[in-house]
Amino acid sequence: MKYVALLSGGKDSCYNLLHCARNGHELVASASLGPEQGKEELDSYLYQTVGQDAIEFVGRALDVPLYRRVISGAAVEQGGEYGGRDPSRSGGISGDETEDLYELLSTVKTNHPDVQGVSVGAILSNYQRVRVEHVCRRLGLTPLCYLWQRDQEELLSEMIEAGMEAVLIKVAGIGLTTKHLGKTLAQMQPTLLKLNALYGSHICGEGGEYETLTLDCPLFKSRINLDEVETVVHSDNDFATVAYLRVKKASLLPKTSEALDVTIPPVLAESFSIVRDVVSSHLSPRRDGGRDAPEPLKSPLCRRAESRKIGPWVAVTNVQRDLGEHPRESPIEDEVRECFETLQACLAKHSLTLANCANINIFLSSMDLFARVNAIYGTYFGISPPARACVAVDLPAPLRVRLDCIAYAERTPSERQALHVQGLSYWAPANIGPYSQAIIADERVFISGQIGLIPSSLALPSPQSLAFEAALSFQHVHRVVEALKNNSGGGWKGHMQGIVYWLVHQEDVAPVRTASAQHEEDVHAPTLFVVVPELPKGALIEKQVLVHTGQCDIADDDDGTLVRRSVEPSYEQGVHQSQDSSFHWEVSAFKETPSKVALICGKGDASSLPSHLRTISALQSLQVEALSLRLFYKVSAPEDAAHAAATSITTSLGVPITPIPCRNIASRDGDDWDYAILAICTSTQER
């Protein structure tokens, strides 16, 4: 695609251009924001403003038009989100410096209407990424962010090896002084690595330790020469000197063209290549007709939507169209709107709105409806939409959409955090719909269903490969969790508490289960493997995960003061067998905090299941603690078995339930279950 480069003049914004070129994109313009005439630097939260006296030379060296704008706004909105979660208030914020970027890129788009992408050199700054992506979304532009979440030591080495000549033009970190100004990345590499080892300084300056000016790179048509510079010292003390170079005179020098030699990181990290190999070595031949639909069923499980509130959490289950006695045909768009009207009404009973949603599951009768459903779905959310999974299941006709939802009543906006990455990168897939990669609320992390897309292209592997897709889905989940740790400053480990693997072939259960059993992050989480007709984009696997950070506030033994501590969940499992039924159960729970996930997989007569559950200590409190239940039932099993399971559980426990028809259900230790119940639990324990 044709794209515009957001230029600070620094190493990151210029090095990202090399990756844009390597991925086949065409640079047609550049754009930069800076202080007004007479000001050399602003205390901007969003932009690098030092070195702006040389930015004209960077634009000329690239040999593309340079569009500039003065920064007139300030950091009005300084939180982790920008804009509103309500779609009616999801636009820009008047007076914020982000709106200067919107005006600048609007000008570029007016002059270059064929521009589709924006190059962004963000590595770690969530603050910067959120705002740039917000502007891009409003202008219909795709962020190109190939440095996002890259290892900084690797990145610095790659920049030097690629022929990037960038010099330090500002220092503001411990161990850096005026003697380092004007030195190149290659000259500074040993010092930057040493400071990282000693003090944890960011090797690429992501903590503001230093800023750079690029004098040459393989895309430059000319080399920049600094003819005259002056050192300006803001402060000089034993802890950290703050100083910068003022470029008083510069010139362009001719250069010979260079080959573009950029290191592309492997699609799979080594640990996830192992996942690919494990799945590949356990693959079974495909059986013909693996996706054949069962006979249409008129399921008795078409209940009305229900909701339940426990503490700050609200669950809404089984949201679907009201068929009535004589259902009429209607466009799918109207069916989606009716579902959302129902969902909004259920949330309103608990004084919540869609902005409180942390996770939504969408079940469609066919993936052919996905684009039309998504178009309507997206109108109900602004920024930081909920995490979600979307799969096609054998819904009983004439239903085409079913939803369920978990919402959280936060006291302050910061209690609910989103990871909503929309740029193309090598990290993990950008959003392909109106959802966030993850939502954190009350230390619970809802991760959207991850399919095996290649992040830089948003395409599935070709030729189709379960092993490659599975490894990517595992890696995407891992990288989302790691990014969340970085955004929150780290300090937490993260524990998977519940996993659903959605698959489209029964033969794929065994190899994925084998890989999951060998994957350290999976081994102590209740895990379900279900086969459904279709997944988004024709994927073969989708991994959906609920994680807990492992952080909680515990009263100090001495004075009762709440102290933040890291805790570990317990994992229990067992089996129960009787003459006419059997079931397997798994539970992940914390002793110190009310976060529990329970999985129960059953076969045979389910009517006596509630009484059996009361004999198992880990499951005795389900009636009080279960916020919501998802009932996965096998459509080829006797229909009354699924109905009996739903009736007995809901009657006994009084917990809202969403029935999900499946073609096969398996657990870690069993296959071909008639039904499975996945319970997300909490309690009224004080926050």
N, C-alpha and C positions, 0 to 999 in steps of 0.2 A: 504494500500500500504506500501511497505518498504520505509523507509526514513532515511535521515541523519540529525542530529541535528547541527544547527549552534550554537556554544557555545561561549558566552562571559564569562560564569561562573556566571553571574548575575541571579537575581530572575526571570526576564522575559523569558530569553531563557530556563531556567529549568522548569518554571511553564507551558510554552507552551507544553512541552513534556508530561505533564499529560493529557492535552486535546487531544494531538495526540493519546495517548494510549486509552483515553476514546472514541475516534471516530474510533477505530479499526485499527490504523496504527502501524506498527512494526518498532521499532528502530533497526538499524543494524550498524550504525557508527556515529561518531561525528566529527566535524571539527571546527577549530579555527584559527584566524589570530591574530598575535601580533607583537610587535617590535622586532628588532634584538637583539641578545645577548648583554647584558650590558646596554640596555635601558629599563627602567621600564614603561614608558608611552610615547605615541605619541599624538600630537594634531590632531587626526584623526576626519574627519567629519562623518565617516561611522561606525567605530568600537570602542567598549569599549576595551581599552588596559590595564587599570589598573587591577591588580589582575591576570595577566597572569602567574605570578610565581606559581600560585596554580591551573592552568587549567588542568595540568596533573592529579591532584587528582580528579577533576570533571569527567574526562573521565574514570578513573579507577573506581570511585564510580558507574558510569553507567554500567560498565562492557562491554563496546563496544570499538572497535578500535578508537583511536583519531588521526586525521590527522591535522597537523599543517603547517602553512606557514608564512613566514616573510612578513610583509607589506612593499613593496618596492615602491609602487606608492604614489601619492599625490592627493589631491582633485582638479584635473585639471578642470573638469566640475562641477561647483557648482550651476547650475541652477535647476529649478524644473523638467527638463526633462533630460534624459540621452540617448545619441544616436541621430539619425536623423529621422525626419518624412518621409523622402524619403527612401524606402526600400533598396536602394543601399548603404545608409549611416547609416543604423540603427544598426550597430554592435557596438563593444566596442570602447573606446577612449584610444589611446596609452598613457601610463604613468599614467593613473588614478588608484587610489587605488581600484576601483571597479574591475579592471582586475585581481587583486590578488585573489579576491573571485572566479572569473571565473576559474583561474588556480587551485585553491584549490578544487573546486567542480568537476572539470574535473578529477583530480586525484582520488577523491572518486568514481566517476562514473566508471573509468577504473578498479578499484579494486572491485567495487560492481555494476556490470552492471544491477542488478535487482532493484537498487534504483530508485524510481519514484518521491519521495517527499523530501522537505526540510523544516524542522521546523524553523520558524522565530519568534522571540519574540517581534516584533514591536507592539507598542500600538498606537502611535500617529505620529511617524516620517514619513512623506511622503517622505522625502529625502532618508531615508534608504529603505523604501518599494520599491520605484521606481527602485533603483539600484539592490536590491536583485531579484526582479521580472524580470528585464532585463537579468540578468545572468541566471536565471531559464528558461526563454523562450528560450534562445540560446542553452541550454543544454537539453531541453525537459523535465524539471522537474516542479512539481507542488508545489508552496509555500503553506505551512500549517501555517496559521497566525490567530490562534484562539483568540488572545488578541486584535486584530486590532479594534480600535474605541470603546473598552469597557470603561465603566465608571470607572475612576481610584480609587475612594473610594470603590466601590463594589469590584473591582479587588484586592485591597490590603487586604480587609477582607477575600476574598475567598482564597487568598494565605496562609494566616495565618491559616484559618480553615482547609485547605487541608494538613497541616503538613509541610509546607515549612519553613525551618530554613535558613534564609539568613541574613547576617550581613552587615552593612554599611562599605565599605572599602575606600570610598572617599566622601568627602563633599565639595561642591562648591556653596552653596546657602545661601541666607539670613536666619539667625536664626540657622544655623547648624555650629557646632564647632568641635574641636578635641575630645571633651568629648562624641560625638555621634558615633565616630568610634568604630566598634566592637559590637555595639548594634544590636539586632535582629529586624526584622520587627514588631513583637508583642510589643517589648519595645518601638519602635519608633512611633507606630501608633498614639497615642495621640498628639505627637509633630508635626507629618506630617500633621494631620488634622488641628491643630491650625495654622501652617504656611500657609496652604492653605487659611484659613479663613482670616488671617491678611494681607497676601501679594499676594495671588493668586498663590503661589508656587504649582507646580505639585506634587500631592500626591505620584505618582509612579516615580517621578524624571525625567519625560519626558523633562523637560527643562534643564537637566544637573545638577540639584540641588544635586544629590547624586548618587553613584553607589554601587552595592552590590556584594557579593560573596555568593553563595549557599553552605551551609555546609551539608544540608540534605534535602531530599524530598522523597516521597513514591517510586519513581523509583530507587533511589540509592540502590545499594547492600551493600554499606558501608557508614559510616558517616565520614565526614572530620573533623579532629580536628586541630585547629591552635595552634601548640605547642609554637611557638615564633614569635612575630610580632614586628614591629618597626613603629612608627609614623613619617611620613615625611611631613613637612609643606612647602607648596609652597609660600603661602602668608597669612598673618594674619592681618586683619584690622576690623574696626567696622562694615563694610557693610557685608562682607562674607569671611569666612576663606576658603582657598583652601588647603586641606591636604588629605593624603591617608595612608593606612596601607601597609607596605612592609611585605610580608609573608616570613619570614626567615626559618621557619621550620614547616612542617605539617605532619600529619599521617592519616591513615585510620583506623577506629575502626569498629569492627563487629557490626551488628545490626540485629534485627529480621525483617522479611518481614512485610510490611504494606499493608493494604487494600487501594485500590485506590478510594478515596472519593472526587470527584471533582464536584463543582457546575457548572452545565450546564445552561446558561441563557435560559429563555423561547424563543421559536421561535418567538412568537408575544409579543411585549410590550403591556402593559395594554390598552393604548389608541387605539391600532390597533386590539385588541381583540374585542373592541366595534364595529369596522367596520365589523369584521367577524359576530358578532351577529346580526347586522342590516341587512346585506345581507341575512343571514340564515333565519331571520324571515320574509323576503319578497319574498322568492323564490316561483316560480310557477312550477307546474309539467311540465316536458319536453314533447313536442309534438313529435310524431314519425316523422322521416324525417326532423328534424330540420335543417340538414345541406344539404338537397337536393339541387343540383345545378340547376339554372334556365336554360332555353333553351339557347344554344350558340347564341351569338349575333355577328354580324359583325358591330362593333361599328364604327361610323363615327368620333370618337374622337382621331384618330391616327395621330396627328400632329407631326411635326419634333421638335427636341429639340430647346428651345429658352433660352436666357439669358437676365438678366437685372442687371444693376449696379446703386446703389444709395449710394453715399458716399463711405465708405470703404467696403460695402456689395455687394455681387454678388449672384444672384440666377440663377440656371440652372434647367429648368423644362422639363418634358416629355422626358427623355433620354431613347431611346429604339432602337431596331434594325430597320434599314431601309429596309422595306419589298419590296419596288420597285413594279413593275408591276407583276413580276413572282417570288414570294419568294421561295427560295429553302430550303430544310431541312438542318439543320446544328446542330452540337453538342451544348448543352447548354453552354459549356465552351467558344465556339466561340461567342455565343450571348452575354455573359457577357463581353468578351474582346471588342466586337464592341461597347457596351454601354460605356465602359470606354474610348475608343478612342474618342467617341463623346463628353463625358464629359470633357476630357482633352483639346480637341480642343476649346470647349466653354469657359473654364476657361482661356485658353491661350489668347483669344481675349481681356481679361481684365488684362493680365500680371500676372495671378495667376496659381497655380498648385494644384494638389490634396492635398498637404501639407497644403493648406489654408482652406480646407473644415472643417466646424464646425458641419454640420449635413447632413446625407444622409438618404433618405427613399428608401427602396427596396420593390417592389411589384412583387411577383412571381405568376405564374399561378398555382403552386402546391408546397406545402411544401416538397414533395418528392425530389424536386430539391435543397433543402436548402444546403445540405452538399457539393454538387458539385459547386454550385454558391459561397459558402463561401470560398472554396479552391482557386478559382481564384480571388475573391474579395480581399482576404488577401494579395495577391502578390503585390497589388498596394499601400500598406501602410506600414510604418515603425512603430516607436513608436508613442504613443498618437494619434491613429486614430480617425476619427470623431465619434461623437455620431450617433446612427442610430436606426431606427425601421424597422422590416422586417415582412411582413404579406403576406398571399396568398389571391389574389383577382381573380375575374372572368375576366381576361384579354381576349380581343378578339383574337381568334386564327388567326395566329399561334404565336402570341407574347407570350413569357414566362417570360420576365424580363422588368421592367420599373423602372427608377430611377428618383429622383430629389435631388437637393443639394442646400445648402446655404453655402457660403464661405465668409471668412473675410480677408481683406488685412491688416494684422497687420504691424505696423511700426517696432516693435521689437518683438522677440519671446515671451517675457513675457506678451504681450497683449492677447495672446491666451493661456489659461491654460487648462490642461486636468486632469480628474480623471480617471485613467486607472488601476483599481485594479484587479489583476489576481490570488490572493491567496484565498484558502478556509478559511472561517472564520464563525463567527456567525453574522456578520454585514449585509451584502447584497450580492447578487450573484456575484461571480467572472465573468470575461468576458467569455462567451461561444462562442465567435467569435472575429474577428478583429475589435473591436469597443471599445470606451471608455464609461464608465458609464455617463460621462458628459463632455461637453466642455464649457468653459466660454470665451466669446469674447465681448468686449465693454459692459460689465456688463450684457449681456444676457447669460443665462445658458440653453443650449440644453441638455436635459436629454434623454438618450436612452430609448426605450420602455422597460418597466419592466414587466416581467411575474412573476408568483407566485412560484418561485423556493425557496426551503429551502436552505439557504446559505451554511451550513456545508456539504451538500451532492450534491448540484446542481440538486436535484430531485424535481419533483412536488409532492404535498401531495398525499398520497395514503390511502384510496380510493380517487378518484377525487372529488374535492370540490370547487365549485365556491366561496363560502364564504371564505374559507381559502386562496385560490389563490388571491382573491380580496384584502383581508386584507394584504397579503404579498406584493402585488404590490404597495399598498398605502404606506406601511412601507418602502419599498425599495426606493421609490422616496424621502420620508422624510429623510431617512438616508444618501442618496447621497448628498442632499442639506446641511445637517448638517456637513458632512465630508468636503465639499467644504468650508464652513465657517471656520472650524478648520484650514484647510490648508492655508487659506488666512489671518489668524489671527483674524477672526471674524469681528464684527463691522457692519454687514449688516443682514437684516432680511430675505429678499427673498420674492418675490411675484409671484405667479403663474399667468401667463398672457394668457396661452392657454393650453387646455387639450384635448387629444383625447383618448377615451376608445375604444379599439378594442375588439370586442366580437365575439363569434362563434355561439351563440344562441340568437334569438330575445327575448325569454322569460327572458334572463338575463339582458336586458336593465333596466327594472324597479327596481330590487333590487340594482343594482350598482348605478343607478341614485339616489336612496333614500340615500344610504351610502354617495355618493359624496355631496349631499345637506346638510348632517349633519357634514361633515368633514370641519373643519374651514379653512384649507389651500386651499380648492377647491372653496369656495363659491363665490368669486369675480373674477373668471376666465371664459372667454368664453369656453364652454365645449360641446364637441360633442361625441355622442355614435353611433358607426357604427358597423354593423354586416358583417363579412367577412367569407369565407369558413374555413380558418385554420390559426393557429398561431404557432410559433416555439414550438417544443417539445410536441405538442398536448395540449398546454395551453388553458384555457377557457377565459382568459382576459389578455390584455396587456395595460399598462398605459403609455402614452407618454406625456411629459410635456415640456413647454417652461416657464422658470422662469426669472425674472429680479431681480438683487441684491437689487434694490432700492437705489443704490449709483449713484451720479452724481456730476460733478464739476459745481458749481454755482458762478458767479462773485459776490464778496463782494460789498455791496452798497457803502462803503466808498472809497475804492481805486481800485476796479475792480479786485483784486486778486482772482484767482480761489480757491474756498474752497470746499472740499469734504463734501457733505451733504447726509442725508438719506431722501428720498422722498417716497410718497405713490401714487399708481396709482388710477385713477378714474375708476369706472365700470358703464356702462350704458347699458340698454337693452330696446327693444321695439318691437312692432308688426305693421305690415301694412297689410291691407286687401282690396281687390277690388273684383269686380264681378267675375273675372276669375283667380285670383291668390291671394296668401298670403305669407308673409314671416316674419320671426322672426330674430332679430339681437341682437348681444352682442358686446361690445367694451371695452377693457381694454387699457388705455392710460395714459401716464404721461404728465403733463404740462411742466415739467422742462427738459425732455430728450426725444428724438425722438424714443420711443419704443412703438409700438401699435400692438395689435392683434384684428382683427375683424372677427366675425363669422356671416354668413348670411345663414339661412335655408329657403328654399322655396318650394312651392307646386303650381302646375298649370303653366300657361303661364309665361315664364321667359323673354319674349322679351321686356317687359316694365320695367324690374327690374332696369336697369341703370338710367332711368329717375326718378324712385322712390327714389333711393339711394341719388340722388342729393338734395332731399328735407329734408334729415336727416343730421343735422349739424355734428354729430359724424362720418358720412360716406362720407361727401362731398369731402374729400381730398384723397380718395382711389386712384384716377388716378395718383396722384403725389407721394403718400407715399407707395403704395403697392409694396413691393419687389417681392413677388411671391404669387401665388394663388394655392391652392389645391381644385379641384372641385370633391366632392364626389357625385356620382349620383347613383340612385337606378336602378339596371339592370332590375327589373320587371316593372318599369315605362315605359311609351311610350318613345321609343328611341329618338324621335325628341324633347322631352322636355329637355332631358339632352343636346342634341346638341344645342338647342336654347339657353339654359343657358350659355353654353360655348362660343357660337358665340357672343351673345349679350354682355357678360361681357368682353371678350377679345377684341372685336371690339371697344367697348366703352372706355375701360380703357387702352387698349394696354399693358396689364400686362401678363407676361408669366404664363402659367397655366399647371398643371398636372392633367389629369382626372383619377379618382380612382373609378372603379365600386364597388358598395356595395350591399348587400342584404337587408339592412334596415338602415335607418338614423333617429336618434332622437336627440333632444336637451333637455335642462333642462325643457322647457315648451311645448314641442311638440313631436309628434311621426309621423312616417311614412312620412317623408319629401321626396319629389322627388329628391332634390339636396341640397347640403350645400357647401358653399364657405368659406374656412378658409384663411384669408389674414394675412401675416406677413409683417408689415409695418415699415418703417424707414424714414429718410429724409436726405438731404444733409447738415444738421446742422453740423457746425464744431465740431471736437472732442476736 
